[in-house]
Amino acid sequence: MHARFRTLSGALGALVLLCATGCGNDDDSGGGGGGKLDMGIAVANISLNFAHEMVLGAESAADHAGDMNFKAVGPPNTDGPAEVQLFQNLTAVAKDGIVLENLDPPIFTRPAARAVDQGIPIVALDTSPTDGSKVTFYVGNDNYALGELMAQEALKRLGDDPKGEIVVGVPNPGTPVLDNRAEGIADTFKKEAPGVKVLGPFQTYSDPGQNHSSWASQVAAHPKALAFLGVGDADSYNLAKIKKEKGGRWLTAGFDVDPKTLDAVEDGSNFVTIDPQHFLKGYLSTAILIESVRENDGKLPDGWFLSPGGVVDSSNIAEVTARQKSPEAAYDWYKPVIDKLLGDQDAQLKPLKDAR
């Protein structure tokens, strides 16, 4: 198995608290007025790879900026109400700014609005904010386009004029990020392969155990499907595992770069994985937050800051695997992109209403 990023600390079921740089005492804090900044990030599931990478990217940006206390919180399993409580706790200590990633935007509307009313700059990460949240700056992918990308990669491998069924799975239906990916997949097949019937999206759950069971049920129900495509983290490696267990000939693929997913791409079980480049998003969101506080009195840009993604396949699996060996390796790999995007931020800004 590929080397993992360093392990996040903290006990399961408890508040996970990480310090990117010198978590000092209260005497060190000075907010935007001069001393150390007190900032943090809240994520939906501290144990899954996608959130893990966002945290590491955020920590890297905080470390490079220096002179701050930076804390990361998130529940050990995807649990919206638990994350709300952790976010609210974080607002008591990270008063200079918070990056907020979640999978259930409606339940964060009021807590985010309260934080904004308290004068805490909030950056939405990976999931666009709701209208009532008072959060007006979002860093995220074009997830519909990433879904299109997955479908196009599948079509390359299905030959001319394919006919049959593909099954699409979504871990958390109702989460815009994931729904947009599934919609991009379905629309692309409808447009480019009318002989293919898209089934779903079916709920596959983010918990790895539930996810495996859900996909096993779909494979049993649709044994002649051309492909099984998931839009989440656990989808990728569980589909590969089931394909190996069943000796399946269908195509399988998912999202993200969990080490088990990279193994599946390297051994050919999965034809690709779509990489939303979570480390990059975590870095960009935190760097822009810090810049806004230190140079612009906490006023964030307005709009959707588009962060790129890409395909991982046999042609670049070795390069991506090397990138994943440590946060330092990831930063070195992303640095040219970071410098370009932060150097011309206006070029990446789009209307928040267009986020998808």
VOGURO-587350 format. One record per residue: residue in one letter; x, y, z of N, C-alpha, C in turn. Coordinates in steps of 0.02 Angstrom, whole numbers, padded with zeros to 5 digits, always signed. Last residue first. Layout:
# residues N
AXYZXYZXYZ;...
This chain:
# residues 356
R-01059+01241-00450-01091+01177-00463-01042+01120-00450;A-01094+01414-00448-01057+01358-00420-01095+01293-00431;D-01162+01525-00486-01145+01478-00539-01109+01415-00512;K-01173+01607-00378-01234+01573-00400-01220+01520-00453;L-01050+01668-00370-01066+01614-00323-01127+01575-00346;P-00962+01700-00522-01019+01714-00478-01037+01655-00433;K-00785+01671-00503-00846+01667-00542-00904+01683-00495;L-00611+01690-00508-00674+01707-00475-00732+01706-00524;Q-00492+01674-00570-00525+01613-00547-00594+01627-00518;A-00445+01800-00597-00456+01756-00654-00494+01693-00634;D-00420+01853-00472-00480+01876-00509-00496+01829-00567;Q-00296+01801-00435-00357+01774-00405-00420+01794-00444;D-00157+01775-00477-00209+01807-00518-00277+01781-00495;G-00081+01711-00381-00054+01770-00413-00103+01807-00456;L-00149+01598-00348-00148+01652-00299-00121+01717-00329;L-00123+01525-00466-00192+01541-00446-00195+01598-00396;K+00020+01516-00470-00018+01545-00526-00088+01567-00503;D+00052+01456-00348+00079+01522-00364+00038+01556-00420;I-00016+01334-00363-00032+01380-00308-00010+01450-00325;V+00053+01280-00471-00018+01295-00478-00040+01345-00425;P+00182+01263-00417+00172+01305-00476+00099+01326-00486;K+00149+01177-00301+00173+01246-00294+00165+01288-00357;Y+00113+01043-00303+00061+01093-00317+00088+01165-00322;W+00233+00980-00268+00199+00963-00331+00150+01017-00352;D+00259+01035-00143+00308+01045-00197+00275+01031-00265;Y+00146+00987-00072+00156+01059-00083+00204+01072-00141;A+00172+00848-00075+00112+00876-00106+00121+00950-00121;A+00289+00841-00002+00290+00820-00072+00230+00848-00109;E+00238+00884+00121+00291+00923+00088+00295+00906+00013;P+00147+00786+00155+00122+00853+00141+00174+00896+00105;S+00192+00635+00064+00197+00679+00122+00166+00746+00105;K+00154+00557-00045+00195+00527+00008+00200+00570+00071;Q+00086+00600-00157+00047+00584-00097+00090+00560-00037;R+00177+00610-00260+00149+00671-00231+00116+00658-00164;A+00190+00476-00293+00247+00511-00262+00223+00576-00229;T+00065+00457-00351+00083+00418-00292+00142+00452-00255;V+00076+00539-00462+00029+00557-00409+00044+00519-00345;E+00174+00469-00534+00185+00539-00515+00139+00558-00457;A+00112+00346-00556+00175+00349-00519+00188+00419-00493;I+00000+00381-00634-00010+00353-00567+00055+00357-00526;N-00007+00427-00763+00022+00471-00713+00016+00445-00642;S-00057+00325-00844-00005+00369-00871+00028+00412-00818;S-00161+00261-00782-00097+00225-00787-00041+00271-00810;D-00233+00405-00700-00238+00341-00735-00168+00310-00740;V-00326+00533-00640-00268+00491-00623-00280+00424-00657;V-00379+00693-00695-00384+00620-00702-00319+00588-00677;G-00424+00837-00591-00394+00801-00648-00405+00727-00645;G-00464+01010-00551-00458+00939-00535-00429+00903-00595;P-00450+01181-00484-00450+01128-00535-00451+01057-00507;S-00566+01296-00416-00505+01257-00405-00506+01197-00453;L-00634+01453-00423-00633+01388-00455-00565+01355-00446;F-00718+01536-00307-00649+01529-00330-00641+01459-00356;W-00860+01628-00316-00837+01558-00318-00767+01557-00348;G-00883+01776-00214-00891+01733-00271-00863+01663-00261;D-00786+01908-00152-00853+01882-00161-00853+01836-00222;P-00645+01901-00038-00675+01912-00104-00747+01886-00104;L-00658+01964+00132-00645+01912+00083-00671+01932+00015;K-00590+02068+00246-00639+02066+00192-00618+02016+00140;G-00494+02081+00343-00540+02025+00349-00592+02022+00294;D-00412+02187+00306-00457+02195+00364-00510+02141+00367;N-00321+02147+00212-00383+02178+00189-00435+02183+00244;E-00209+02081+00258-00199+02135+00210-00262+02173+00191;R-00244+01984+00351-00183+02023+00362-00177+02084+00316;V-00364+01933+00301-00361+01960+00369-00300+02005+00377;S-00332+01891+00173-00386+01939+00181-00384+01972+00250;E-00230+01799+00196-00215+01861+00160-00269+01913+00172;I-00305+01698+00258-00251+01732+00294-00235+01799+00262;L-00391+01662+00150-00418+01685+00214-00365+01725+00252;I-00298+01618+00057-00338+01677+00041-00369+01706+00105;A-00248+01505+00126-00203+01560+00106-00241+01624+00091;T-00363+01427+00136-00332+01453+00196-00285+01511+00180;S-00393+01398+00002-00444+01429+00045-00412+01461+00106;L-00273+01335-00042-00297+01398-00071-00345+01434-00025;Y-00266+01217+00038-00213+01268+00039-00240+01335+00015;G-00382+01149+00005-00370+01168+00074-00318+01222+00080;K-00359+01132-00133-00415+01173-00109-00406+01196-00037;L-00245+01047-00129-00242+01113-00161-00298+01158-00136;F-00300+00933-00068-00245+00970-00036-00241+01041-00063;H-00392+00892-00168-00416+00920-00104-00361+00958-00067;Q-00414+00858-00308-00357+00894-00282-00373+00932-00218;P-00507+00775-00362-00528+00844-00351-00473+00888-00321;D-00476+00655-00476-00443+00687-00420-00466+00759-00413;I-00547+00505-00519-00550+00577-00532-00526+00612-00468;T-00459+00362-00572-00494+00397-00519-00493+00471-00537;V-00485+00229-00693-00460+00295-00672-00484+00308-00601;F-00512+00094-00690-00480+00122-00750-00454+00192-00738;N-00471-00018-00561-00508+00041-00581-00473+00074-00640;S-00374-00120-00580-00443-00136-00559-00490-00079-00577;G-00243-00088-00607-00290-00093-00663-00361-00111-00644;D-00152-00061-00511-00158-00132-00532-00211-00142-00586;E-00168+00078-00501-00103+00051-00520-00109-00022-00544;V-00298+00090-00455-00281+00117-00521-00216+00086-00546;A-00284+00030-00331-00332+00002-00379-00319+00028-00449;D-00192+00113-00267-00175+00043-00279-00219+00013-00334;L-00273+00225-00257-00214+00227-00300-00189+00157-00316;T-00363+00176-00163-00386+00194-00230-00328+00197-00279;K-00284+00164-00052-00314+00102-00080-00340+00115-00151;P-00252+00300-00027-00200+00252-00047-00228+00188-00078;D-00369+00411-00106-00353+00368-00049-00299+00318-00072;V-00404+00511-00198-00339+00477-00203-00320+00444-00137;D-00561+00535-00291-00512+00546-00237-00451+00500-00242;F-00692+00428-00357-00657+00492-00348-00605+00486-00293;G-00703+00286-00465-00732+00333-00417-00690+00396-00414;A-00742+00139-00562-00703+00199-00547-00740+00242-00497;T-00748-00004-00667-00760+00028-00602-00715+00088-00594;L-00822-00104-00794-00779-00049-00775-00797-00023-00706;W-00837-00284-00781-00864-00217-00790-00811-00165-00770;R-00795-00406-00747-00767-00379-00809-00793-00308-00823;G-00753-00475-00585-00795-00437-00631-00759-00411-00691;G-00722-00561-00482-00692-00572-00548-00729-00534-00602;K-00767-00531-00358-00815-00562-00404-00783-00581-00471;E-00657-00471-00297-00691-00527-00264-00734-00566-00313;K-00629-00367-00386-00580-00421-00377-00613-00482-00346;K-00745-00291-00369-00727-00316-00436-00677-00374-00431;I-00734-00258-00235-00788-00302-00257-00773-00332-00325;K-00621-00172-00240-00620-00233-00199-00673-00283-00222;A-00668-00070-00322-00610-00110-00343-00608-00176-00305;L-00770-00020-00241-00786-00048-00307-00729-00092-00333;N-00692+00026-00134-00738-00029-00124-00760-00060-00190;Y-00618+00131-00188-00583+00070-00167-00630+00012-00153;S-00726+00221-00230-00670+00200-00272-00640+00134-00251;D-00814+00247-00124-00837+00214-00185-00780+00184-00224;A-00748+00326-00031-00750+00254-00019-00775+00215-00080;D-00767+00454-00103-00703+00428-00081-00704+00351-00074;G-00887+00466-00240-00857+00481-00175-00793+00444-00163;V-00956+00427-00350-00932+00496-00349-00899+00515-00284;G-00941+00277-00449-00958+00313-00388-00927+00382-00388;L-01000+00166-00568-00963+00228-00558-00987+00264-00495;F-00989+00023-00655-01012+00048-00591-00969+00108-00574;A-01035-00036-00819-00990+00000-00773-01027+00017-00709;L-01122-00121-00882-01059-00104-00915-01009-00074-00866;A-01209-00253-00797-01194-00182-00808-01127-00173-00842;K-01248-00378-00764-01228-00368-00833-01213-00294-00849;P-01292-00378-00631-01230-00414-00648-01205-00403-00719;H-01368-00296-00532-01355-00277-00603-01291-00311-00628;A-01375-00346-00404-01438-00329-00438-01428-00315-00513;A-01242-00359-00367-01285-00419-00370-01348-00406-00410;V-01206-00225-00371-01173-00272-00416-01215-00335-00424;Q-01285-00176-00267-01296-00152-00335-01265-00198-00387;S-01231-00244-00156-01301-00254-00174-01315-00232-00246;A-01103-00191-00155-01111-00264-00165-01183-00279-00186;W-01132-00059-00124-01108-00076-00191-01114-00150-00206;S-01174-00076+00010-01218-00046-00040-01197-00064-00111;S-01061-00130+00071-01124-00168+00069-01171-00142+00015;H-00971-00023+00057-00957-00088+00026-01021-00129+00019;N-01036+00075+00134-01023+00086+00063-01011+00020+00027;Q-01031+00025+00262-01096+00032+00229-01088+00039+00153;G-00890+00034+00276-00925-00029+00282-00993-00028+00248;P-00860+00174+00257-00832+00122+00213-00868+00055+00216;D-00982+00299+00250-00949+00250+00294-00924+00192+00252;S-01054+00360+00150-00983+00376+00157-00947+00329+00203;Y-01173+00285+00035-01149+00301+00103-01073+00315+00105;T-01243+00266-00082-01191+00217-00066-01158+00230+00002;Q-01395+00281-00165-01357+00301-00106-01306+00246-00088;F-01390+00293-00344-01410+00258-00283-01367+00282-00224;P-01440+00402-00476-01391+00379-00428-01422+00347-00366;G-01488+00251-00566-01469+00288-00507-01474+00363-00519;L-01426+00205-00724-01467+00187-00667-01442+00223-00605;V-01427+00249-00889-01396+00264-00825-01445+00248-00769;K-01406+00159-01034-01455+00180-00984-01420+00189-00917;V-01343+00189-01192-01327+00172-01123-01380+00200-01077;G-01369+00239-01315-01384+00168-01304-01370+00145-01234;P-01322+00368-01319-01393+00358-01307-01413+00286-01296;A-01194+00441-01280-01204+00368-01287-01278+00352-01272;E-01193+00578-01268-01143+00547-01311-01152+00472-01321;K-01302+00618-01186-01285+00656-01246-01242+00615-01294;K-01305+00525-01083-01366+00538-01121-01350+00572-01187;F-01175+00537-01033-01196+00475-01065-01258+00485-01108;T-01185+00668-00983-01136+00652-01034-01154+00587-01070;D-01283+00659-00884-01295+00701-00943-01247+00684-01000;A-01221+00573-00789-01283+00553-00823-01294+00593-00887;I-01107+00650-00748-01100+00583-00777-01161+00565-00819;G-01169+00764-00697-01122+00770-00753-01112+00703-00788;E-01239+00708-00591-01277+00738-00646-01232+00746-00708;A-01135+00670-00507-01179+00619-00536-01218+00646-00596;R-01085+00798-00475-01043+00749-00510-01086+00696-00544;N-01195+00852-00409-01173+00883-00472-01127+00836-00511;D-01201+00772-00295-01256+00770-00343-01235+00799-00411;L-01084+00814-00230-01090+00745-00254-01146+00739-00306;V-01109+00951-00203-01046+00929-00233-01055+00861-00267;P-01236+00951-00135-01228+00977-00203-01165+00953-00239;T-01311+00817-00059-01251+00859-00055-01234+00884-00124;G-01411+00734-00097-01430+00798-00069-01372+00844-00058;P-01334+00581-00046-01381+00617-00090-01405+00681-00057;N-01188+00531-00016-01234+00573+00023-01279+00612-00024;P-01130+00444-00115-01128+00428-00043-01181+00466-00002;V-01199+00382-00261-01184+00445-00225-01184+00430-00150;G-01173+00287-00411-01185+00292-00339-01162+00357-00310;V-01236+00216-00559-01203+00273-00527-01223+00276-00454;V-01215+00095-00681-01243+00110-00615-01202+00164-00582;I-01263+00071-00849-01212+00088-00800-01247+00108-00736;E-01314-00047-00974-01328-00008-00914-01263+00011-00878;G-01310-00039-01154-01315-00075-01091-01329-00026-01034;K-01197-00008-01283-01266-00019-01264-01267-00060-01200;P-01088+00107-01371-01101+00056-01320-01175+00052-01304;D-01024+00166-01493-01096+00152-01485-01110+00097-01433;D-00859+00104-01477-00908+00142-01515-00979+00118-01502;G-00794+00082-01307-00799+00070-01379-00852+00113-01412;L-00768+00103-01176-00827+00064-01192-00837+00052-01267;R-00667+00190-01153-00653+00119-01142-00711+00074-01159;K-00716+00316-01170-00656+00297-01208-00645+00222-01206;L-00815+00318-01074-00835+00309-01143-00775+00290-01187;A-00740+00345-00958-00774+00280-00966-00791+00267-01039;E-00702+00476-00986-00650+00425-00978-00680+00355-00985;Q-00827+00537-00986-00788+00536-01048-00732+00484-01045;A-00864+00521-00851-00903+00488-00904-00863+00484-00969;M-00767+00602-00789-00770+00530-00775-00807+00493-00830;L-00803+00727-00844-00736+00699-00857-00736+00623-00844;E-00928+00749-00790-00921+00741-00863-00855+00707-00880;G-00886+00765-00657-00929+00708-00676-00926+00695-00751;L-00816+00883-00672-00779+00823-00651-00820+00760-00666;A-00921+00968-00705-00869+00955-00755-00828+00893-00737;Y-00986+00968-00582-01022+00943-00641-00971+00925-00695;N-00891+01031-00504-00903+00960-00494-00944+00929-00551;D-00772+01132-00507-00831+01126-00549-00848+01052-00550;N-00717+01148-00334-00712+01124-00403-00775+01140-00443;G-00697+01294-00227-00718+01227-00244-00709+01211-00317;V-00725+01413-00109-00671+01382-00147-00691+01311-00163;Y-00822+01558-00085-00820+01485-00089-00762+01463-00132;F-00898+01688+00003-00838+01666-00033-00831+01591-00027;T-01003+01723+00082-01005+01746+00013-00943+01726-00028;V-01114+01682+00206-01048+01667+00180-01049+01681+00105;K-01241+01693+00251-01202+01755+00249-01129+01744+00228;S-01331+01591+00244-01273+01581+00287-01230+01644+00295;G-01436+01594+00155-01445+01626+00220-01385+01622+00266;D-01390+01521+00043-01403+01593+00038-01405+01627+00107;T-01256+01405+00081-01326+01422+00070-01335+01498+00071;P-01098+01378-00003-01139+01398+00053-01211+01411+00033;S-01033+01229-00081-01052+01299-00085-01101+01317-00028;T-00901+01134-00028-00974+01134-00033-00997+01206-00030;D-00764+01174-00034-00787+01111-00065-00862+01104-00072;L-00781+01292+00092-00734+01249+00055-00770+01187+00030;A-00810+01458+00133-00840+01393+00118-00792+01354+00074;V-00740+01554+00257-00731+01532+00188-00765+01464+00180;I-00778+01687+00362-00790+01616+00348-00781+01604+00273;P-00724+01797+00488-00725+01782+00415-00732+01707+00404;I-00822+01847+00619-00773+01796+00599-00777+01785+00524;G-00917+01932+00672-00858+01962+00641-00804+01912+00622;Q-01033+01880+00711-00984+01892+00764-00920+01922+00737;D-01094+01857+00591-01118+01913+00632-01071+01930+00689;V-01025+01740+00558-01014+01800+00519-01036+01862+00558;A-01082+01655+00654-01010+01668+00655-00994+01731+00616;R-01216+01655+00613-01198+01682+00680-01124+01698+00683;A-01202+01593+00488-01225+01663+00492-01208+01694+00559;A-01164+01465+00530-01118+01505+00491-01137+01579+00494;P-01281+01423+00600-01217+01428+00634-01166+01471+00596;R-01379+01432+00491-01381+01476+00550-01315+01480+00587;T-01325+01336+00397-01345+01403+00378-01344+01450+00438;F-01297+01205+00419-01245+01253+00437-01265+01325+00423;I-01399+01133+00368-01395+01136+00442-01339+01182+00465;P-01379+01147+00227-01435+01179+00260-01427+01184+00336;P-01256+01069+00192-01258+01142+00197-01317+01172+00234;D-01180+00944+00226-01251+00956+00239-01262+01032+00247;L-01047+00923+00223-01087+00886+00175-01162+00896+00184;N-00918+01052+00231-00970+01009+00260-01008+00973+00205;E-00791+01162+00281-00813+01111+00233-00865+01068+00266;L-00735+01319+00315-00789+01272+00331-00805+01227+00272;V-00611+01408+00395-00628+01375+00332-00678+01320+00349;I-00614+01556+00489-00625+01484+00486-00640+01463+00414;G-00539+01686+00589-00561+01658+00526-00565+01582+00526;D-00515+01736+00713-00488+01774+00657-00507+01744+00590;K-00559+01652+00812-00598+01713+00799-00573+01754+00740;A-00561+01515+00863-00533+01535+00799-00568+01598+00775;V-00636+01497+00981-00563+01505+00985-00531+01529+00921;A-00769+01490+00952-00750+01521+01016-00675+01534+01021;T-00781+01418+00837-00791+01491+00833-00771+01526+00897;L-00770+01287+00882-00712+01317+00850-00719+01393+00846;N-00898+01261+00927-00844+01264+00975-00783+01300+00946;Q-00960+01259+00801-00979+01310+00850-00926+01317+00905;F-00897+01146+00748-00889+01211+00716-00905+01267+00765;L-00947+01047+00833-00875+01060+00831-00860+01128+00799;Q-01083+01056+00802-01061+01070+00870-00986+01086+00871;V-01078+01020+00665-01105+01085+00685-01080+01104+00754;E-01033+00888+00675-00988+00939+00648-01012+01009+00665;A-01147+00830+00728-01085+00828+00767-01036+00881+00741;P-01238+00848+00622-01249+00882+00685-01186+00883+00730;G-01169+00765+00519-01180+00836+00513-01191+00872+00579;D-01056+00651+00507-01110+00665+00556-01120+00740+00558;T-00950+00533+00459-00991+00586+00430-01053+00595+00473;N-00837+00511+00598-00880+00484+00545-00923+00542+00519;P-00766+00592+00682-00732+00534+00654-00772+00499+00600;P-00790+00771+00649-00808+00707+00680-00772+00649+00647;G-00666+00900+00665-00712+00861+00624-00729+00796+00659;V-00547+01034+00657-00597+00993+00692-00640+00956+00643;A-00392+01113+00681-00436+01077+00635-00483+01033+00675;K-00313+01271+00706-00344+01210+00733-00391+01180+00682;F-00176+01373+00733-00221+01346+00682-00247+01278+00705;N-00103+01522+00774-00131+01461+00803-00183+01435+00754;M+00037+01600+00691-00033+01589+00704-00046+01524+00742;D+00157+01625+00616+00133+01669+00670+00058+01661+00681;G+00139+01574+00441+00173+01582+00505+00136+01628+00554;A+00121+01535+00309+00106+01604+00329+00139+01622+00395;H+00156+01401+00313+00195+01446+00270+00182+01519+00288;D+00058+01353+00400+00128+01347+00418+00171+01395+00377;A-00057+01376+00326-00048+01410+00390+00025+01409+00411;A-00034+01290+00218-00041+01362+00206-00030+01401+00271;S-00034+01168+00288+00025+01189+00251+00024+01264+00238;E-00164+01162+00337-00108+01167+00384-00044+01191+00349;A-00232+01147+00216-00244+01206+00257-00186+01216+00306;G-00183+01022+00175-00172+01081+00134-00180+01145+00173;L-00232+00944+00280-00160+00950+00270-00142+01009+00225;V-00370+00960+00261-00339+00982+00323-00264+00992+00313;M-00384+00898+00137-00401+00969+00144-00369+00998+00207;E-00347+00767+00170-00305+00806+00126-00321+00881+00130;H-00453+00731+00255-00384+00728+00279-00340+00772+00236;A-00560+00733+00167-00555+00785+00218-00485+00789+00247;F-00527+00622+00086-00541+00686+00056-00534+00743+00106;N-00507+00510+00174-00451+00541+00139-00466+00611+00113;L-00585+00517+00336-00584+00498+00266-00533+00539+00228;S-00582+00573+00464-00546+00511+00453-00542+00490+00379;I-00661+00683+00483-00589+00692+00491-00549+00631+00471;N-00783+00745+00397-00763+00678+00420-00687+00677+00423;A-00805+00880+00369-00862+00836+00381-00844+00769+00412;V-00709+01008+00455-00723+00963+00399-00775+00911+00420;A-00648+01170+00488-00695+01117+00508-00711+01075+00447;I-00504+01258+00535-00542+01227+00481-00587+01174+00512;G-00444+01418+00599-00455+01347+00598-00494+01324+00538;M-00350+01542+00696-00391+01519+00640-00401+01444+00643;D-00282+01677+00761-00317+01617+00784-00366+01596+00730;L-00123+01753+00737-00192+01743+00715-00219+01678+00744;K-00020+01837+00854-00037+01777+00816-00111+01778+00796;G-00037+02015+00845-00005+01954+00868-00022+01896+00824;G-00114+02114+00770-00042+02115+00774-00010+02051+00795;G-00250+02114+00744-00220+02174+00769-00145+02172+00775;G-00316+02002+00710-00289+02040+00655-00252+02101+00678;G-00261+01916+00858-00307+01926+00803-00274+01965+00747;G-00175+01883+00953-00186+01954+00945-00232+01969+00888;S-00111+01765+01068-00160+01783+01017-00168+01858+01014;D-00026+01733+01170+00003+01741+01104-00046+01771+01054;D-00099+01713+01282-00060+01774+01280-00031+01787+01211;D-00154+01588+01266-00197+01646+01253-00157+01711+01247;N-00019+01495+01188-00070+01507+01239-00107+01571+01223;G-00001+01419+01022+00021+01455+01082-00034+01463+01132;C+00040+01308+00919-00021+01322+00956-00004+01354+01022;G+00139+01313+00800+00147+01340+00867+00084+01355+00905;T+00042+01269+00668+00102+01304+00687+00094+01330+00758;A-00063+01179+00666-00017+01181+00610+00048+01216+00629;C-00135+01071+00774-00102+01135+00770-00054+01134+00712;L-00297+00997+00797-00230+00995+00770-00201+01065+00769;L-00414+00900+00870-00384+00966+00874-00312+00962+00851;V-00568+00828+00872-00502+00821+00844-00471+00891+00839;L-00669+00776+01002-00648+00833+00963-00577+00821+00937;A-00705+00600+00987-00689+00660+01025-00673+00717+00976;G-00722+00491+00909-00780+00512+00949-00767+00575+00988;L-00555+00439+00921-00620+00434+00889-00674+00455+00937;A-00430+00558+00969-00467+00496+00981-00533+00497+00944;G-00290+00624+00879-00354+00631+00912-00391+00566+00918;S-00207+00667+00723-00209+00647+00793-00279+00655+00821;L-00181+00598+00563-00212+00649+00604-00217+00624+00676;T-00027+00540+00498-00091+00524+00529-00117+00583+00569;R+00039+00597+00344+00046+00585+00415-00022+00581+00448;F-00014+00505+00199+00001+00567+00232+00006+00554+00307;R+00054+00340+00168+00000+00386+00183+00028+00453+00205;A+00122+00245+00036+00133+00283+00097+00077+00334+00107;H+00021+00114-00034+00060+00174-00039+00067+00209+00028;M+00042-00060+00000+00000+00000+00000+00044+00062+00000;
